[in-house]
Amino acid sequence: MTLDDGHKVGVTIGGQGVPLVFLHGIALSGRAYVRLLSRLAGMGFLVVALDAAGHGVTPNLPRSAADLSDRVDLTLRALDALGVRKAVFMGHSMGGRMVIQLAAIAPERVLAAVLLNAAAGSPFDESIRMPVRSPRWAAQALLNAAYDAPGDPSRLPAPERKRYLRQMAGALARNVRTPLGLPAAVRAIITSGDYTPMLEAMREHGVPTVVVHGENDLVIPFESAQDMAERADAALYRVPGAYHSWMLANPRHGADMVRQLLGAELGDALRDTARAHGIMGVPGGWQTLLSTDSPLKALENTPLEAVGVEPLEHVEMERLRKADRTPRSGARRRLRWFSRRRKPTWTSMGGTADTALPAD
């Protein structure tokens, strides 16, 4: 996709229903998560995965736009071009940090925020400042990442582990076209400052937020997740035994995580939005969250290919914290998730469960 200023953005789109914007982790792209995203598309979501600046097929930003805020602005401009006025935002690692800033500055666009092992929280913010001051801290951070990387795939059966490693190698190889993208992203995160005010802004704006974090994450320790949840007044879930990229290594676990959240906080947020917009039970009603000229509406008449049809695999999640706030539309009510179940779908462009083509 090409924006008005000529900057290109890689976009992966699939499914129909509730708009869900996914922002990926550092050094990856939307394609790397397609086995997870295809399953979400089959759960009643219109999934829009964006490649961050300097990742996937999105070129790097100029030096004059080197801040993380510039990357969030690029995300918002891409969503404007796609006509996505409001959506569920889900972000992993760096993508979670971007979701926090987006929700803080544009809360009216966030139906709900789901932060997956997000790179935020006071302990993390302090840790990224230390490597700048101390080479020893920098070396320790690299060692932590190295020890964490094999943690999630080591829990997979051998065939699944090989599949995952091939997928990651392919995702990393795509970044060769933008060799400065990774160091620029690292620098943007390090210089982005303390995110405490943004987390507190999410609380003040009443953004429904869920923090889901692996218990054994060595890149972003679990204490950071606890801090995020407290400051944003978010529900907090711990995934026992999981490391930093558990939902990427086992997408069936990631999809089951969303299934469980639909029966809890995420389902509540969707019901509140459906009631507020008068779309409860209205076929195609979620298109209300798209602009009238959104190109995504054409997907309703586009042939779709079923992918990701394997059954979900239960993932254990321990809820350690409930949000204290009252939902925007009034008292909390537990209602059965009302969306129609349908087979997973992905845009029919010759893709499979392991590949997805970016929209042009």
N, C-alpha and C positions, 0 to 999 in steps of 0.2 A: 504494500500500500504506500502511495506517495502523498505526503501532506502538502498543504498550500505553499509552504516555503521550499518545497523540493526534497525535504528529508524523507528517506524511505524507512518504513517500519515493518518488521516481520510480524505477520499475524497468522495464527492458527485458529480456525473456527469450526465448531461442530455442535450438533444437537439443536433442540428447540425447547422453549420454555423460559424459565427464570434466567435472566442475564447473569452470568458469573464470569468475572474477570480474574484471570490467573496471572500472577507475576512470579517469575522463576528465580532460582538461586544464582549466585555468582558463578561465572564461567560456563553456564548452561544456556538453555533457550527453551522456548515453549515446546519444541519438538521432543526434548528429552523426557517430558512428562506425558507424552501422548497416551501411553497405556493407562495412566490414571485418568487423564482428561476424557478419554473416550468413554470410560465407565460413568463419569459424571454426566456426560451428554446423554447417556441412557437413563439417568435418574430424574430427568425433567429439567435439565439446565441447558441454556444456550451458552456454550463455553467460548470465551474469547481469551486466548493466550497471546500475550504480546512479548516480543523479543526486546529486551532492554537495550539501550544505546551501547554499541560495541559488542553485542552478543548476537549469535545466530546470524540473521541476514540484515540486522539493523546496523547501519554505519555508526561509528563513534561520533559524539558531539564535538564541536570545535572547542579549542582551549578556553575560549571566552565563556563557555557553558559547561564548566567542569564540576559543578556542584551536584550533589544528589538531588537537590531541589529542581535542577534543570532536567534531570531524568524523569522525575515525577511530572514535571510540566509536559515533557514529551508524551508521557502516558496519557495525560488528560487531553492533549491535542489529538492523539490518535483515537481516543474514545469519542471525542467530538466529531471527528470525521466519520466514524462508524455509527454515530447516532445513538450511542449508549448513554442515556441520561442518568440512569440509576441501576446499580447492580450489587450483587454479592461480590466482595473482593476477597480473594484468597492469595496469600503470598508465602513462599518458602524462603527462609534465610534472608538474603538481600531483598527479595521480593516482599517479605513481611515488613522489613523496615520501610520500604517504599509505600506499602499499604498504610502504615501508621501515619506517615506524613500526608498522604493523600486524604485520609480520613480527617486529619486535623485541620486541613485548609479547605476541604470541600466536603464537609460531612453530609450535605444534602444529596450527594451522589452515592452514598454508601448505605445500602440496604442492611448489610451486616459485614463484619470483618472477621475473617478466620486467619489466624496467624500460626503458621506451621514452623516450629523451630526458628522463629523470627530473630533476626540480628538486631536486637534492641534490649532495653532494660539497663538499669544503672550498672550492674556488674559488667555487662558487655561493653557499654560505653566507656567505662574506665579501662577495660582491658585493651581496647583498640588505641587508647592514647598512650599506654605504656610502651608498646614496641617502638613508637616514635622517639621516646626518651631513652630507651634501653635496648641495645642489641640482644641482650640475654632474653628479654621478654619476647622479642621478635622471633628468636630461635625456638623458644618454648611454644609460641603460638603455631609455628610451622609443624613442630613435633606433634602437638595436639591434633592438628588437622590430619597429619599422616596416620596417626593411630586411629582416628575416628573413621577415616575413609573405608577401610575394609570391615568395619564393625557390622553394618547392616547387611551387606551381601554375604558375609560369612554365615548368616543364619538361614540362607536360602539353600534349597537342594542344588546339587552341582549343575544340572542343565539350566536352572533359572539364574544361577550365579553367572554362568558364562554369557547368557543372554543379556543380563544387566551390564556386565563389563563391556560387551560389544556396543551396547546402546550408549554408555558413557563415553567410550572412545570416539564414537561417531559424533556425539554432541560436542566434545572438546575440539575435535578436528574442524568443525564448522567455524570455530572462532579464529582459525588461522588467517582468515581473510581480514580480520581486524586485530592484528597483533597487539595494538596499544589499548584495546578495549578492556582487557582484564586489569592491567595496572591502573588504568584510569578509573575503573569501578572501585578498586581497592582504595585509591586515594580519595574518591568521593565519599566513601563510607567513613574513612578515618577523619576526614575534615568536616563531617556533617554535624558534629557536636553532640550535646546532651539532648536525648529525645524525651526526657522527662516531661517538659512542657507539652509536647505533642500527645503523649499518652494521656496526660491530664486533660488536654483539650478534647480528646475522644470521650472521656467521662463527662465533661461539661456539656458536650453536644448530645449526649445520650446515644452514642453509636453502639449498637449491639455488637459485642466483641467476644470472640472465643479464642483462647490461647491453647494450642495443643503442642506438646513438647516431649521429645524423647528423654527418658530418664538418664541415659548414659551419654548424652551429647557432650563431646569434648571440645567442639568448636564454640558453641554458645551454651554454657553450663545452665543447668536447670534453675539455678537461683535467678537467672535473668528472666526466665518465664514467670517466676513468682512475682518479681518486681513489676513486670509488664501488667500482669493480671490485677495487682493491687492498685496501680496507678490509673489504669484505664477502666477499673471496675468491670473486669471481664471474668467470664467463666474460665477455669483452668483445669485442663486435663493432662495427666501424665501417662505416657506410653511406657510401661515397664520394659526394661531391657533394651530399648531402642536407642539408636545413635542419632546422628544429625539428619540423615536422608532416608529414614525408614519408609516413608510413603513413596519414595522414588524407587527404592530397591524392591519393594513389594507393593505394586499399585492396587492389588486386591485388598490389602490392609488399608490403603489410603481411601479407597472407595467405601469400605465398610465404616471407616471413621466418619465420613460424610453421612452415611445412612444413619448412624447413631445420633449425630448432631441434628438430623432432620426430625428425630423423635424428641429433641430437647430444645436448646437455645436457638439453633438455626431455624427449626420449624416454627418456633414462636415468632421470630422476626419476619418470616415469610407470610405467616397468617396475618400479622399486624399490617403488613404492606398490602396484602390482598384486600383486607377490609377497608383500609384507608383509600384505596384506589377503586373500590367497587368492582373488583375483578374475581372475587371468589366464585369458582365454578364456571367462569365464562371462558369458552374455548378461545385460545389465542389471546387471552386477556393480558398476559405478561408483556405483550408488545406495547402496552401502554408506557412501559419504561423505556421504550425506544422513541427517537424522534420520528416525525411523520415521514421524513425522507430517508430514514436509515436504510442503507443497503443490506443490512442483516435481515430485513423483513422478507427479502426474496428467498431466504432459505426455506420458508414455509412451502414453497412450490418447487424446491430443488430435490431431485432424487437423492436418497440417503442410503449409505451402505452400513449394514450392521457390523460392528466390530466389538472387541472386548467382551465376548459373550460368556467367558468363563465365570463360574459362580464366585461371589465375593468370599473372602476368607476373613473370619472374625479376628479383629484386633482388640486386645484388652486395653481399656482406657479407664484410668482412675480419676474421677472428678474430685478435685481437691478444693475447689472454690466455686461458689455460685455468684452470679452478678447480683448486686444489692438493689440496683435501680428498678423502678417500675417501668414496664414497657411503655413506649410512646403512646400507644392507643388506649392505655388504661390497665386494669388489673390483669395479672397473668392468668391465663387459662390454658389448661392442657387439653388440646384437641388432637384428634388423630390427623396425621399428615395426609392432606387431601389430594395431592397430585396423583395423576394416573401413572401407573407403572408401565414402562415401555422398554423395548429392547434397546441396548446401547446403539447409538448411531454416530456416524461421522460423515463429514462432507464427502460425497462420492466424487473423488478426483483421482481414483486409482490407488488410494492409500489402503493400508492394512492396520491392524491393531498396533503395529510397531512403527508406522510412519504416518505422518500427516503433512500435507502440503500447505504452505502459507497462502492466504488469500492475496490476490494481487490488487 
